[in-house]
Amino acid sequence: MGYLYLSIAIIAEVVGTSALNASQGFTKLCPGLIAIVAYGASLYLLSLVLKTIPVGIAYAIWSGVGILLVTMIGSILFKQIPDTPAIIGMVMIISGVVVINIFSKIVVH
């Protein structure tokens, strides 16, 4: 269940971040409210995830996948196209998440 909750938490966080951008500094009510609710849901789900997945691994997945998804949505919805250094950095982050998940032996106590 931990990875299912983590997936939903990441999606909620990405929705929140996208809505936060669309809120234009909380000057638009609807996107601002969506951001608050989505972040709240995301953090609640992350708290459930941490019962079964070590915090370092959960956060690595959360941040790596979140960065990738937010960048993709930013490119599509907001026309914020990443340049080559940004893409290289994201590839490095995703590679690190993969290494952590394949080789780490951290356990939840």
N, C-alpha and C positions, 0 to 999 in steps of 0.2 A: 504493500500500500504506500510505502514511503516514496517510491519513485513516481507513482501516480499523483500523489499530492504535490510532489516537487514539480511535476510537469504542469499541473494546474496553477500552482503558485507562480511559476515563471510566466505563464500566459497572462495571468492577472497583473503581474508586475509590468509586462510589456504593454498591456492595455493601459495601465496607469501612466506609464512614461509617455506613451503616445498622446493620451488625453492631456497630460500635463503640458506637453508642447503645444497642443491645440488650444489650451486655455489661455495662452498668451499672458502668462504671469497672473493667472487667476482673474483675468478681466472678463472672461467668458464663463458664465455660470455653469452651463451643462457639462462642458469638458472638465471643468474644475471639480465638480461633484463626482464625475466618473473617475477621475484620478484618485480622489480621496477614498472612494469605496473600493476601487481596484487595489490600491496599495494596502488598505486594511485587510482585504481578503487574502492578498498575497502573503502578508506577514503572519496572519493567523495560520494559513496552510503551512508556511515554513516552520512555524512552531510545532506543528504536528509531525512534519518531516524529521525534525531533530530528535524525535523519540527513537527513530530507527536508523537514521543515517548520520554519521559523524558530521559535525558542523563544518569542518574544513572541506570535506568532500561535497556536502550539500551546497556550500557557498561557492565552491569552484564551478560546479555545474550551473548553479543559478546565475552567476555572473557571466560565465562563458557563453551559455546559450542565450541569456538575456541580451548581451552585447550584440551577438549575431542577429537575433530577431529584431531588436530595436534599430539596428543599422539597415536591415532590409526594409522595414516599414518606413524608416526615415527616407530612404531612397525612393520608395514608391509614392508615399503620401505627401512628403514635404520637399521632395526633389533635393535632398541632402546626400549627394553622391560622394562616397568615401574616395580619397585619393590612394595612391599606391602605398605610402607609409601606413595609412590607417588599415588597409587590407592586410599588409604584412603583419602588423601588430595583432590584428584579430586572429589571423592564422596561428600566430604564436600562442595566444591565449587559449584557443580551442585545442591546440596540440598539448598544452599543459594540462588541460582538463582531461584529455584522453589518457595521458600518462598517469595522472593521479588515479583515475578509475581503473586502469588496467593493473598497475603495480602497487598501489597503496594497500596496506594491511591494517589500517586504522579500524578499531572496533568501538562500538558504543557500549558504555558500561552502565 
